[in-house]
Amino acid sequence: MRVIRTFAKYLEENRDYLTRLDAAIGDGDHGINMDRGAKTALNKLESTDPKTPGELMRIVGMALLSSVGGAAGPLYGTVFMKMSMAFGTKPELSDAELVQGLKQALAGIKGLGKAEIGDKTMVDVWEPVVEFMEEEINKGKTLADICGDVVSLAEERMRATIPMQAKKGRASYLGERSIGHQDPGATSSYYFFKSLCESLEGG
């Protein structure tokens, strides 16, 4: 629950910033849509009181799918629905199980959006971050150990979208004019991983 509250807080605080980013290369509604979706998800969680991580993710996913417009609704809805399926009915998650859920979420994003690294989308943050997390967990580290590095990598990959030319979504229609703008989906993805790490660290 803490991760959703933290993510919602960042989305609310940065709603106008995300919207400005999206206005430059998209529909100009990413911040508004994500903030509305997060608030809807929180309301649903408070009224349903989920008992497992999988149930929590399912409720959030359904709330985002029903309340977020544009491309973000299906993409972020898929993130949480895929994580819900990966977690199943487990009452608690190990770090490895959490990372497996994130891998399934990444697969869902790529399957839905058909985007790859370098296309100037949220995949540019998700793929390197999830791969890094899996590699470090396989070395025996905990997520709490690597959270600082995860957030730094997410920020680095977010900023790396600025010089890219968009190849997917509304931004791709702009061609070379999409160069020089930070991708809004990559930016909200940075807030997602920042929120995840802060919740794991108890922050």
N, C-alpha and C positions, 0 to 999 in steps of 0.2 A: 504493500500500500504506500510505503514511504516513497518509493521510486516514482509512482504516478503523481503523488502530491508535489514532489520536487520538479518533475517534468512540467506539470501544469503551472507551477510558479514561474519557471523560466519562460514558458510560452506566453504567459500573461505579461511578464516584464518586458519581453522582447517582441510583443505582437506588432508594434509599429515598425520596428526594425526589419522583421521578417517580411512584412507587407511592402516596405520600401524596396527590399531586395527583389521581391517578386514583381513589383511594378516595373522594374527595369527590364526584366526578361520574360515575364510571365503574365498572369492574369491580375496580379496585384492583390491577391486575397489569401495568400498562404498564412500570414500571421493571424488574420481574423479567423480563418477556418480552423487552424490548429488550436487556437485559444478556445474557441467555442467547443470543439471536440473534446478537449481536455476537461473543460468544466462539465460537459455532459457526462463524461466518464466518471468523474469524481462523484457527481450526484447519484449515478447508478450504483457505484460501489458503496456509498453511504446508506443506500436504501436496501441493498441486497446482502451485505456482509459476507463476502466470499470466504470459504474455509480453506482453500488450497491455492497455491500460486497459479495452477492451471485454470481454475475457475475465475480468479481475478483477471488473468490475461484475456479470457474469453469475454468477460463482461466489458472490459476496456475495448477490445476489438470490435464488438458489436456496436458499442456506443460511437466509436469513430466512424464505422461504416455507415451508420444511420445519420450522422450529424455533420460530417466534414465533406465539403464540396470539392470539386476539382479532382486532380490526380492524387492529392494527398490522402483523401479519405480511403480509397481502395488500397493504397500502398501501406499506410500506417495501420489500417484495419487488418491487412494481411500479416503485418509484423506480429501483432498481438495474437491473432488467431493461430498462426503457425506456432508461436511459442506455447500457446495453450495446448495445442495438440501434442507438442513435444513433451510437455510437463505431465500430461495426463492427470491422474488423481494423486500424485505424490504429495504427501503433506509438507515435505521440505525438499529443498534442492541442494545438491552438491555444486561446487563451482563448475565441475565438468558438465553436469546436467544443464546448468544455466547456459553455458557456452554452446552446448548442443542445440538448445532452444534458439539461441541467437543465429546459429548456422542455418536452422530451418527458416527463420525469419528472412535471412539474407537470400536464401534460395527462393522464397516466396516473392520478394521484391524483384529479383532478377527475372523470375518467370512471368510476373505480371507486366513489368515495365520494359522487358527485353533490353535492359541497359547493361553495359559493361564498364569496367574501369576506363576512365578517360572520356566518357560521354557527357560529363558535367551534370551528374545527378547525385542522389543520396547514396548510390552504390560506391561512389568515390570515397565516401567515409566508411560505409558499412563493411565493405570487403576487406580492406587492409586492417581495420580495427578488429574484426572478428577473427581473421587469420592470426593476428598477433596474439590475441587472447588465447586461442587454441594452442598455439605453439608454446606459450609460457606455461599454461596449465599442464601440458604434456611434459614439461621440464620439472614439474613438481611444485611450481609456485602457486600461490593463492591469488584470487582476484584482488583481494585487499592489498597484496604486495605490489601489484602492477597497476593499480588504478591511476596513479599519477602519470605513468607512461601512456596508459590508454587515453586519458583526457588530452594529453599533449599530442598524441598521434592523431586523434580525431580533429583537433584544432588545426594541425598542420595540413591534413588532407582536405579539410573544409576550405582553407585558404588556397590550396593548390587548384581549386576549381576556378579561381579568378581568371587566369590566363587561358583557360580552355575554351574551345568553341563548342557550343552545345550541339549534341547530335540526337537528343531525344526530347520529347515533350514540346510544349509551346515555345520554349526558348530556342529550339532548333530552327524555327521559322526565321529567326533573325540572322542566321548565318554568322558572318564575322562580327556583326554588331553585338553578339552575345559575349564576345571576348572582353575581359576587363570587369566583369560583374561576378560577384560571389553567388554560387547557386543557393537558392533558399532551402531546397530540400536537404542539401548537404549541411546547411546551417542548423536546421531543426534536428538533424541527426546528431550533430555535435552536442546539442543540448540534451538529447536522449542519453548519450553515453556519459555525459557529465552527470546527469541525474542518477543514472544507474550506479556510477562509482561513488557518488556522495551518499547514496542510500546504503551501499555495501560498507562504506567506512563509518556509517552511523552519523554522517554529517547532515 
